[in-house]
Amino acid sequence: MSEESGPEQELPQYPEYAERVLEVAELIPPGRVMTYGDVAEWLEEGGPRQVGRAMALYGGAVPWWRVVRSDGVLLPGHELRAMGHYRAEGTPLREASRAAQGHVPRLDMRRARWDGTTAVPDAAGSGADHPRAPEAHT
């Protein structure tokens, strides 16, 4: 083994705020979504634009399709990839109107939105309530 590749591979380092946003994205259960504003409110820091920026720059390593626009419109340019995830996870969708560009469905926000307070499985597989951001960062 060379000196360059040690037994532990270094994980990428993200700015603290981005790291917190990514942690929230990982907590969202399959089939549910949070808006950019929901994530900012849950973290009690930043706003929808800051969350969107963090997701745009660093979100590829987490379930990015679960952090969405508040109107339920799919992320432009990523609709097909997101749609595959939504269908696989059973995320509630609304039929596309005939006027919708490309007739792409949108998320049914009333049914798909996760408030961050319901039980989600933790690493051990048991349910745990997460009413706020992970304790390590409070």
N, C-alpha and C positions, 0 to 999 in steps of 0.2 A: 504494500500500500504506500503510495507516495505521500509526501508531506502536504500536498495540496488537497487531497481528499481524505479527510479524517473519518473516524467512525461515525461521527454525527454530522449530518449535512445541515448547514445553516439555512434556516427558513428566512424568507424575505422579511425585511423590517418595514412596517408601514407607519405613517404618522399615527399618533395616539388616537385622534378622533376617527380616522379611517378604520383603525383596528376595532374600535368600539362599534362602529356602524356594521362592520363585517360580522362581529359577534352576534349582534341583533339579527342580522339576516340569517345566520345559521340556526337561530332559535325558532324561527317561523316554521310551524308545522307544514308538512306536505299538504297541498290542496288549499292552503290559506295564503293571504298576502297582507302586507302592511304598506301604507303609502310612504313616500319620502318624508312627509310631514309627521306621520305617525312615529317613524323611527326617531326623528329629531325630538319630538315631544317625549318619547319614552326615555331617551338619553338625557332629557332636560338640558340640551345644549344644541346650538346651531339651528338650522332651519332646513326646509326641503331642498333648497339649492345646494347647501353644504353636503347633505346626505347624497343627493344626486351626483355631485362631483366625486365624492368618495367612491360611490358605486361605479361610476364611469371609469375611474382610474384603477381601482383595485378589486372590483366586485367579481371578476372572472373566476376566483377561487372559491366562491360561495354560491348558494342558490340565488343568483341575481334576479331571476324571474319572479321571486317572491316579494321584491321591493318595487313598487309600481307607482304610476301616476294616480292621483286621486279620482280622475274621471274614468278609470278602468281601461283607457286606450292603451294598447300594447306598444312597447318601446319601438319607435320607428327604426327599421333596418334589422330588427331582431324578432319580428313577429312570428316567423315560422319556427325558429328555435324555441322561443318561449311557448308557442302553441303546443309543441310536442311535449314539453314538460307539464303544461297545464292539463293536457289530456291524460298523460300517464299518472298524474297525481289526483285527478278527479276534481280539479279546481272549478268552481262554478263559473260558467260563461253565459253571456247573453248573445243572442243571435245578432249578426251584423245587419244593419239597415241597408236597404238597397242603395242609399246615398253614400254609405261608408266606402272609403277608398279600398279597393281590392276585396270588399265584402268580408273583411276580417272581423271575427267576433271580438267583443270586449269583455273584460272581467265583470262578473256580477258582484259589484263591490258590497252590496248589502249582505250577501251570503258568504263571500270569500274573505272579507276583511277580518283580520285577527287583531284583537285588542291588547295582546301581550299579557293578559292576566289569567287565561285558562291554562290548565295543566298541559305541559309538554314533557315528553320523555327526556330524562337526563341520561348521562353516560351509562348508568347502571340499568337503565331501562324502566325505572319507576317514574311515576308522575311527580312533577314538582311545579309549584306555582312560581312564576317569574313576573311579579307586578312591576318591576323596574329593571334597569340595566344590570348586568352581571355584577355581583357584589365586589368582585376584585377591582372594579373601577368606580365605586361610589365614594 
